[in-house]
Amino acid sequence: MSAKYGVSDKTIRCWVEQGYLAHTKINSITYVDEENLKACMEANARPGMGKGYLEREIRERQEEIDHIIAEYDDRLYLLKTHRNLRPLFELVIKDLAKHIDDPLACDIFFAISIGVPIEDVAKFNDLTVDRAICLYEETLRQLQELFH
């Protein structure tokens, strides 16, 4: 019965033990009524669990995994190439810094933009971290307005 209907022996035994299936035991063999088994299977069927359900679920999960891996591959590539582009970034940042009139704002913009930790920039300039961030963000807004 289990092979015929794709239900494990263990499941059938559980249904028998729980009293869901009418059965007869002769020697060590348990016989189950086929119609009763079909009714029990229908009663315990899960929506969407038909043929191919697990294959679709696995395929969808694999597609999600592939997408996430591709996204992280792109990020990893950018991080690796960033090291090679750093001298170019510094030149661009220095050029942008020339358009900042306030020397403190200029120093903060340059330092944070090239990757100096904000805490270090704030400490060096005797500022709070929040104040350094505020000055940096305001400088970015001014530069964006200037070049848009």
CNS distance restraints for C-alpha pairs under 8 A (distance, minus, plus):
assign (resid   1 and name CA) (resid   5 and name CA) 6.08 0.50 0.50
assign (resid   1 and name CA) (resid   7 and name CA) 7.77 0.50 0.50
assign (resid   1 and name CA) (resid  34 and name CA) 7.63 0.50 0.50
assign (resid   2 and name CA) (resid   6 and name CA) 5.47 0.50 0.50
assign (resid   2 and name CA) (resid   7 and name CA) 4.67 0.50 0.50
assign (resid   2 and name CA) (resid   8 and name CA) 5.40 0.50 0.50
assign (resid   2 and name CA) (resid   9 and name CA) 5.70 0.50 0.50
assign (resid   2 and name CA) (resid  12 and name CA) 7.38 0.50 0.50
assign (resid   3 and name CA) (resid   7 and name CA) 6.78 0.50 0.50
assign (resid   3 and name CA) (resid   8 and name CA) 7.60 0.50 0.50
assign (resid   7 and name CA) (resid  11 and name CA) 6.60 0.50 0.50
assign (resid   7 and name CA) (resid  12 and name CA) 7.03 0.50 0.50
assign (resid   8 and name CA) (resid  12 and name CA) 6.48 0.50 0.50
assign (resid   9 and name CA) (resid  13 and name CA) 6.09 0.50 0.50
assign (resid  10 and name CA) (resid  14 and name CA) 6.15 0.50 0.50
assign (resid  11 and name CA) (resid  15 and name CA) 6.23 0.50 0.50
assign (resid  12 and name CA) (resid  16 and name CA) 6.16 0.50 0.50
assign (resid  13 and name CA) (resid  17 and name CA) 6.12 0.50 0.50
assign (resid  14 and name CA) (resid  18 and name CA) 6.03 0.50 0.50
assign (resid  15 and name CA) (resid  19 and name CA) 6.13 0.50 0.50
assign (resid  15 and name CA) (resid  20 and name CA) 5.04 0.50 0.50
assign (resid  15 and name CA) (resid  21 and name CA) 5.81 0.50 0.50
assign (resid  16 and name CA) (resid  20 and name CA) 5.83 0.50 0.50
assign (resid  16 and name CA) (resid  21 and name CA) 4.96 0.50 0.50
assign (resid  16 and name CA) (resid  22 and name CA) 7.05 0.50 0.50
assign (resid  16 and name CA) (resid  23 and name CA) 6.96 0.50 0.50
assign (resid  20 and name CA) (resid  40 and name CA) 6.95 0.50 0.50
assign (resid  21 and name CA) (resid  32 and name CA) 6.88 0.50 0.50
assign (resid  21 and name CA) (resid  33 and name CA) 7.49 0.50 0.50
assign (resid  21 and name CA) (resid  36 and name CA) 6.16 0.50 0.50
assign (resid  21 and name CA) (resid  37 and name CA) 6.48 0.50 0.50
assign (resid  21 and name CA) (resid  40 and name CA) 7.15 0.50 0.50
assign (resid  22 and name CA) (resid  32 and name CA) 6.14 0.50 0.50
assign (resid  22 and name CA) (resid  33 and name CA) 6.19 0.50 0.50
assign (resid  22 and name CA) (resid  36 and name CA) 6.70 0.50 0.50
assign (resid  23 and name CA) (resid  30 and name CA) 6.62 0.50 0.50
assign (resid  23 and name CA) (resid  31 and name CA) 5.41 0.50 0.50
assign (resid  23 and name CA) (resid  32 and name CA) 4.43 0.50 0.50
assign (resid  23 and name CA) (resid  33 and name CA) 6.30 0.50 0.50
assign (resid  24 and name CA) (resid  30 and name CA) 5.74 0.50 0.50
assign (resid  24 and name CA) (resid  31 and name CA) 5.06 0.50 0.50
assign (resid  24 and name CA) (resid  32 and name CA) 6.54 0.50 0.50
assign (resid  25 and name CA) (resid  29 and name CA) 5.63 0.50 0.50
assign (resid  25 and name CA) (resid  30 and name CA) 4.36 0.50 0.50
assign (resid  25 and name CA) (resid  31 and name CA) 6.03 0.50 0.50
assign (resid  26 and name CA) (resid  30 and name CA) 6.48 0.50 0.50
assign (resid  26 and name CA) (resid  31 and name CA) 7.74 0.50 0.50
assign (resid  32 and name CA) (resid  36 and name CA) 7.60 0.50 0.50
assign (resid  32 and name CA) (resid  37 and name CA) 7.05 0.50 0.50
assign (resid  33 and name CA) (resid  37 and name CA) 6.20 0.50 0.50
assign (resid  34 and name CA) (resid  38 and name CA) 6.30 0.50 0.50
assign (resid  35 and name CA) (resid  39 and name CA) 6.25 0.50 0.50
assign (resid  36 and name CA) (resid  40 and name CA) 6.15 0.50 0.50
assign (resid  37 and name CA) (resid  41 and name CA) 6.10 0.50 0.50
assign (resid  38 and name CA) (resid  42 and name CA) 6.25 0.50 0.50
assign (resid  39 and name CA) (resid  43 and name CA) 6.18 0.50 0.50
assign (resid  40 and name CA) (resid  44 and name CA) 6.15 0.50 0.50
assign (resid  41 and name CA) (resid  45 and name CA) 5.84 0.50 0.50
assign (resid  45 and name CA) (resid  49 and name CA) 7.44 0.50 0.50
assign (resid  48 and name CA) (resid  53 and name CA) 6.64 0.50 0.50
assign (resid  49 and name CA) (resid  53 and name CA) 5.44 0.50 0.50
assign (resid  49 and name CA) (resid  54 and name CA) 7.53 0.50 0.50
assign (resid  52 and name CA) (resid  56 and name CA) 6.07 0.50 0.50
assign (resid  53 and name CA) (resid  57 and name CA) 6.19 0.50 0.50
assign (resid  54 and name CA) (resid  58 and name CA) 6.02 0.50 0.50
assign (resid  55 and name CA) (resid  59 and name CA) 6.05 0.50 0.50
assign (resid  56 and name CA) (resid  60 and name CA) 6.04 0.50 0.50
assign (resid  57 and name CA) (resid  61 and name CA) 6.12 0.50 0.50
assign (resid  58 and name CA) (resid  62 and name CA) 6.03 0.50 0.50
assign (resid  59 and name CA) (resid  63 and name CA) 6.19 0.50 0.50
assign (resid  60 and name CA) (resid  64 and name CA) 6.29 0.50 0.50
assign (resid  61 and name CA) (resid  65 and name CA) 6.16 0.50 0.50
assign (resid  62 and name CA) (resid  66 and name CA) 6.03 0.50 0.50
assign (resid  63 and name CA) (resid  67 and name CA) 6.12 0.50 0.50
assign (resid  64 and name CA) (resid  68 and name CA) 6.25 0.50 0.50
assign (resid  65 and name CA) (resid  69 and name CA) 6.11 0.50 0.50
assign (resid  66 and name CA) (resid  70 and name CA) 6.10 0.50 0.50
assign (resid  67 and name CA) (resid  71 and name CA) 6.20 0.50 0.50
assign (resid  68 and name CA) (resid  72 and name CA) 6.26 0.50 0.50
assign (resid  69 and name CA) (resid  73 and name CA) 5.99 0.50 0.50
assign (resid  70 and name CA) (resid  74 and name CA) 6.26 0.50 0.50
assign (resid  71 and name CA) (resid  75 and name CA) 6.41 0.50 0.50
assign (resid  72 and name CA) (resid  76 and name CA) 5.96 0.50 0.50
assign (resid  73 and name CA) (resid  77 and name CA) 6.12 0.50 0.50
assign (resid  74 and name CA) (resid  78 and name CA) 6.28 0.50 0.50
assign (resid  75 and name CA) (resid  79 and name CA) 6.21 0.50 0.50
assign (resid  76 and name CA) (resid  80 and name CA) 6.16 0.50 0.50
assign (resid  77 and name CA) (resid  81 and name CA) 6.14 0.50 0.50
assign (resid  78 and name CA) (resid  82 and name CA) 5.82 0.50 0.50
assign (resid  79 and name CA) (resid  83 and name CA) 6.97 0.50 0.50
assign (resid  80 and name CA) (resid  84 and name CA) 7.50 0.50 0.50
assign (resid  81 and name CA) (resid  85 and name CA) 6.25 0.50 0.50
assign (resid  82 and name CA) (resid  86 and name CA) 5.89 0.50 0.50
assign (resid  85 and name CA) (resid  89 and name CA) 6.19 0.50 0.50
assign (resid  86 and name CA) (resid  90 and name CA) 6.10 0.50 0.50
assign (resid  86 and name CA) (resid 114 and name CA) 7.93 0.50 0.50
assign (resid  87 and name CA) (resid  91 and name CA) 6.41 0.50 0.50
assign (resid  88 and name CA) (resid  92 and name CA) 6.38 0.50 0.50
assign (resid  89 and name CA) (resid  93 and name CA) 6.04 0.50 0.50
assign (resid  89 and name CA) (resid 114 and name CA) 7.64 0.50 0.50
assign (resid  90 and name CA) (resid  94 and name CA) 5.98 0.50 0.50
assign (resid  90 and name CA) (resid 114 and name CA) 6.40 0.50 0.50
assign (resid  91 and name CA) (resid  95 and name CA) 6.16 0.50 0.50
assign (resid  92 and name CA) (resid  96 and name CA) 6.19 0.50 0.50
assign (resid  93 and name CA) (resid  97 and name CA) 6.00 0.50 0.50
assign (resid  93 and name CA) (resid 110 and name CA) 6.43 0.50 0.50
assign (resid  93 and name CA) (resid 113 and name CA) 7.10 0.50 0.50
assign (resid  93 and name CA) (resid 114 and name CA) 7.71 0.50 0.50
assign (resid  94 and name CA) (resid  98 and name CA) 6.53 0.50 0.50
assign (resid  94 and name CA) (resid 110 and name CA) 6.90 0.50 0.50
assign (resid  95 and name CA) (resid  99 and name CA) 7.57 0.50 0.50
assign (resid  96 and name CA) (resid 100 and name CA) 7.51 0.50 0.50
assign (resid  96 and name CA) (resid 143 and name CA) 7.69 0.50 0.50
assign (resid  97 and name CA) (resid 106 and name CA) 5.71 0.50 0.50
assign (resid  97 and name CA) (resid 109 and name CA) 7.17 0.50 0.50
assign (resid  97 and name CA) (resid 110 and name CA) 6.60 0.50 0.50
assign (resid  98 and name CA) (resid 106 and name CA) 7.93 0.50 0.50
assign (resid  99 and name CA) (resid 143 and name CA) 7.69 0.50 0.50
assign (resid 100 and name CA) (resid 105 and name CA) 7.13 0.50 0.50
assign (resid 100 and name CA) (resid 106 and name CA) 5.62 0.50 0.50
assign (resid 100 and name CA) (resid 139 and name CA) 7.63 0.50 0.50
assign (resid 100 and name CA) (resid 143 and name CA) 7.96 0.50 0.50
assign (resid 101 and name CA) (resid 105 and name CA) 7.92 0.50 0.50
assign (resid 101 and name CA) (resid 106 and name CA) 7.24 0.50 0.50
assign (resid 102 and name CA) (resid 106 and name CA) 6.06 0.50 0.50
assign (resid 103 and name CA) (resid 107 and name CA) 6.14 0.50 0.50
assign (resid 104 and name CA) (resid 108 and name CA) 6.20 0.50 0.50
assign (resid 104 and name CA) (resid 125 and name CA) 7.90 0.50 0.50
assign (resid 105 and name CA) (resid 109 and name CA) 5.94 0.50 0.50
assign (resid 105 and name CA) (resid 135 and name CA) 6.19 0.50 0.50
assign (resid 105 and name CA) (resid 136 and name CA) 6.81 0.50 0.50
assign (resid 105 and name CA) (resid 139 and name CA) 6.63 0.50 0.50
assign (resid 106 and name CA) (resid 110 and name CA) 6.11 0.50 0.50
assign (resid 107 and name CA) (resid 111 and name CA) 6.05 0.50 0.50
assign (resid 108 and name CA) (resid 112 and name CA) 6.00 0.50 0.50
assign (resid 108 and name CA) (resid 121 and name CA) 6.60 0.50 0.50
assign (resid 108 and name CA) (resid 132 and name CA) 7.00 0.50 0.50
assign (resid 108 and name CA) (resid 135 and name CA) 7.51 0.50 0.50
assign (resid 108 and name CA) (resid 136 and name CA) 6.30 0.50 0.50
assign (resid 109 and name CA) (resid 113 and name CA) 5.86 0.50 0.50
assign (resid 109 and name CA) (resid 136 and name CA) 5.51 0.50 0.50
assign (resid 109 and name CA) (resid 139 and name CA) 6.94 0.50 0.50
assign (resid 109 and name CA) (resid 140 and name CA) 7.86 0.50 0.50
assign (resid 110 and name CA) (resid 114 and name CA) 6.23 0.50 0.50
assign (resid 111 and name CA) (resid 115 and name CA) 6.52 0.50 0.50
assign (resid 111 and name CA) (resid 116 and name CA) 5.38 0.50 0.50
assign (resid 111 and name CA) (resid 121 and name CA) 6.80 0.50 0.50
assign (resid 112 and name CA) (resid 116 and name CA) 5.10 0.50 0.50
assign (resid 112 and name CA) (resid 117 and name CA) 6.58 0.50 0.50
assign (resid 112 and name CA) (resid 118 and name CA) 6.18 0.50 0.50
assign (resid 112 and name CA) (resid 121 and name CA) 7.11 0.50 0.50
assign (resid 112 and name CA) (resid 136 and name CA) 7.79 0.50 0.50
assign (resid 116 and name CA) (resid 120 and name CA) 6.91 0.50 0.50
assign (resid 116 and name CA) (resid 121 and name CA) 6.76 0.50 0.50
assign (resid 117 and name CA) (resid 121 and name CA) 6.43 0.50 0.50
assign (resid 118 and name CA) (resid 122 and name CA) 6.04 0.50 0.50
assign (resid 118 and name CA) (resid 129 and name CA) 6.58 0.50 0.50
assign (resid 118 and name CA) (resid 132 and name CA) 7.23 0.50 0.50
assign (resid 118 and name CA) (resid 133 and name CA) 7.45 0.50 0.50
assign (resid 119 and name CA) (resid 123 and name CA) 6.12 0.50 0.50
assign (resid 119 and name CA) (resid 129 and name CA) 5.81 0.50 0.50
assign (resid 120 and name CA) (resid 124 and name CA) 6.00 0.50 0.50
assign (resid 121 and name CA) (resid 125 and name CA) 6.19 0.50 0.50
assign (resid 121 and name CA) (resid 132 and name CA) 7.40 0.50 0.50
assign (resid 122 and name CA) (resid 126 and name CA) 5.88 0.50 0.50
assign (resid 122 and name CA) (resid 127 and name CA) 4.69 0.50 0.50
assign (resid 122 and name CA) (resid 128 and name CA) 5.68 0.50 0.50
assign (resid 122 and name CA) (resid 129 and name CA) 5.36 0.50 0.50
assign (resid 122 and name CA) (resid 131 and name CA) 7.79 0.50 0.50
assign (resid 122 and name CA) (resid 132 and name CA) 5.55 0.50 0.50
assign (resid 123 and name CA) (resid 127 and name CA) 5.99 0.50 0.50
assign (resid 123 and name CA) (resid 128 and name CA) 7.26 0.50 0.50
assign (resid 123 and name CA) (resid 129 and name CA) 7.93 0.50 0.50
assign (resid 127 and name CA) (resid 131 and name CA) 6.16 0.50 0.50
assign (resid 127 and name CA) (resid 132 and name CA) 6.25 0.50 0.50
assign (resid 128 and name CA) (resid 132 and name CA) 6.27 0.50 0.50
assign (resid 129 and name CA) (resid 133 and name CA) 6.16 0.50 0.50
assign (resid 130 and name CA) (resid 134 and name CA) 6.07 0.50 0.50
assign (resid 131 and name CA) (resid 135 and name CA) 6.16 0.50 0.50
assign (resid 132 and name CA) (resid 136 and name CA) 6.11 0.50 0.50
assign (resid 133 and name CA) (resid 137 and name CA) 6.05 0.50 0.50
assign (resid 134 and name CA) (resid 138 and name CA) 6.10 0.50 0.50
assign (resid 135 and name CA) (resid 139 and name CA) 6.08 0.50 0.50
assign (resid 136 and name CA) (resid 140 and name CA) 6.23 0.50 0.50
assign (resid 137 and name CA) (resid 141 and name CA) 6.28 0.50 0.50
assign (resid 138 and name CA) (resid 142 and name CA) 6.26 0.50 0.50
assign (resid 139 and name CA) (resid 143 and name CA) 6.20 0.50 0.50
assign (resid 140 and name CA) (resid 144 and name CA) 6.12 0.50 0.50
assign (resid 141 and name CA) (resid 145 and name CA) 6.20 0.50 0.50
assign (resid 142 and name CA) (resid 146 and name CA) 6.12 0.50 0.50
assign (resid 143 and name CA) (resid 147 and name CA) 6.24 0.50 0.50
assign (resid 144 and name CA) (resid 148 and name CA) 5.97 0.50 0.50
